[in-house]
Amino acid sequence: MLKVKRTPVGLRGGGPLMVIMGAMVALTASACDDTPTRATVSNGFPVPAQPGTPATVVYKAWWASTLFSTVVAPGETSEVERTIPATDYAYALIAPGWLPDSMTPPAQLIALRSVAALSVGKGDLLAIDVSDATFGGDCAAGQPLDPAAAQFIVDRIFPGDFANATYDSATCAFVRRPDDGGGTPGDAGLDAGTEAPASP
């Protein structure tokens, strides 16, 4: 008499049990995905023909919860910074005609805001390109910010950089006041991890 080896129903041909087990493995792998959300800032302004020539540098940038405090030269990209999944405008300060190696602060800072809100999902990389095509506020490009948006940047995004200066968004005139001993311009400002202020 022949003996028939029976296969459990759930295992025949990759049946329901196999499907459930596969789904559990996929969920476990997803739950263990701890890839951080990241962002970078690139400088899309023209690269000078000669090295060491004054150019427009990105002095600082801010997006959602992340401060980019390292100067970014034209054609360069910042270090990768951790951030949070969000949708928000990006803000930047550019310093036209400034040489970072000059050991003196920029004579002019211009406040910029991205033309559109930028988004990044969990575990993804947000590339923030700062240029006249993607950011508004550069008066030389004929696109000054409205006073309310500029005041928001001055008061809430980069207050330390404007602490001892006046700024006119219509002309992008940045004028430093004599230091009153209250601190060095640019010391203060939002730090990475600070809750992002609401955009105007």
Summary of the structure (lengths in Angstrom):
residues: 200
radius of gyration: 25.2
end to end distance: 84.9
largest distance: 105.7
contacts: 531
relative contact order: 0.15
helix: 20%
strand: 29%
